[in-house]
Amino acid sequence: MTDTLTKAEQIARLNDQLRSQNSQVGAIHLSHSVGLLPPQQQQQLLQLLKEFNSFSPDNNPYGERDFVTLELDGDRYFFKIDYFEKSAWLKGEEIGANSPEDVNTTWRVGTLMESNEY
């Protein structure tokens, strides 16, 4: 038996780290409307995001765990992860990552937004 992970499994593990708010792999941004919520609600959403683990083939068809739907107080929120070339990101450029499974070359940006902003 081998411990080799598939590309999707490698991406999923790094995405899990981002949702757990590991700033070594990327950053979490709040959309404008989520940023206008009271701080307590923002913290509740971030905690729900951190604890989310209800992935299934229906909501995670590619196995990368890069999209989450959350509900708080009857409102629906989405969290979407995008991948950028780290070297470009550090220069203020947004260039899509060629190897999102590589933590050394890819910077993750997760955006937490109201569902109507997607």
Secondary structure, DSSP 8 states (H G I E B T S, - for coil): ------HHHHHHHHHHHHHTT-TTTEEEEE-HHHHTS-HHHHHHHHHHHHH-----TTT-TTS---EEEEEETTEEEEEEEEEEEHHHHTTT---B-S-TT-TTTEEEEEEEEEGGG-
